[in-house]
Amino acid sequence: TGFGDQGFLPTGAVAGLGWNSVFSISQGVQYQWSDYLTLRTGYTFNENPIPSDQTMFNVASSLIIQHWFSLGATYQWCDAVSTTVAWTHGFQNEVTGPFQSPAGPVAGTSVTARVAADILNLGVTVAY
């Protein structure tokens, strides 16, 4: 509730973000290179939940990224300590739609959201 509603309420407040349900699929592979090193890669696809006519309400959302690629590795220093590093790239995508007002779309206007992302994670695990 709140994410699927769209448009404006009678008070002029935004009713919701107008998101749709999406299909998403992920796959990954892990390879034990040695007793100490594990390698990983993965890919995720998801549909864009934001219809073009709702772009204005979602300009700060990274949800329009549809393709993600990840790489990672874990190094086992000893039985009790390991280090993991992972990188994920979200490929650029964009959505464009009209500026919305409580009276409806404003003719001759457009709002474009364009997003790409890179994420780097580093972790240390200590077992005791």
N, C-alpha and C positions, 0 to 999 in steps of 0.2 A: 504494500500500500504506500502510495506517495511516489513511487518510482514509475509506475505505469500510467498514472493520471497525467493529463496534459492540459495546457491552456491556462486560463485565468479563472479564479473564483469571482463571484459577483462583487467582492470587496476590492478586486484588482490584484489580489495576491496570486502568486503562481500556484497552480493546483498540483503540479508534480513535474517530473523530468521527462515523461513520455517514453520510457524505455520499453522495448519489446523483449519477449523471451528469445533466447538465442540457442543455436546448436554449437557445441564446442567439443573438440577432440584433441587429445594429447597422446604423444607416444615418446618413449625414451628407451635408451640402451645404456647398460652399464657393463664395463669390461674390467676384469681383474687383471691388470697388466703384470703385476708381481705380487709378492706377499705384502708389499708396502704401499703399492700405488693402485688406486682405482680410478678409472676414467668414466665420464658420463657425458651423454649428449641427449638433447630432446627437442621436440617441436610441438607447438600448440597452434591450432587454428580455432578461432571463434568468430561468429558473425558479429557484425556491428549492431548493438542494441538501440542505437540512436537514429530515428528516422530523420531525414534531411530537414523536415519542417520543424524539428525540435532542436536544431543546432544551437540556436541562441541561448537556450536554457542549459546547455551542456558544454560551453566553450572551454571549461577547465577540466574536462573529463578525458582520461587516457583510455577509456573503454572502446574507443573507435579503432584501436590497434587490433588488427585481425591475425597477424602472423608474428609468432615469437620463436626465437631460436636460442637454445641454451647449451653451454659447455661447462663442465666442472671436473674437478679432480679432488681426491682425498689422499693424503700421504700419512701413513701410519708410522710415526717416529719410534714408538715402542708400544708395549701392550696397553699403556695407560694414556698415551698422548697422540692425537692426530690433528691435522690441519686440513681444512676444506676451503677451496676457492671455487667460486662459480660466477659465470658471466651470462647475462641474458640480454638479448637485443630484441626490441619491438620495432618492426619495420614501419616506416612512415605510412600513414593513411590520413585521409581528410574527408570531411563532410561539409557540405554547403547548403544553406537554407535561408529563408527570408527572416528579416527582423520581425518579431511578433509583438503585437500590442493587445490590450484587452479587447479591441475591436476586430482583431484578426491580423493576418499578414500585412505588412506595410509594403505597398507596391514599389518596385524599383530598388529595393534594398537587398542586401545579402550579408550573411555572417558565415565565415569559414573557420572551422577548427582543424588544425593540422598538428599531428602528434607523432613523435618517434621517441623511443626510450632505450637507455642502456642502464643495466643494473649490475653492480659488482658486489658480491658477498664474500666475506672472509670469516671463517670461524675456527676456533680451537676447541677441541674436546679433550677434557681431562676426566678419566674414569678413576674413581677411588672407592 
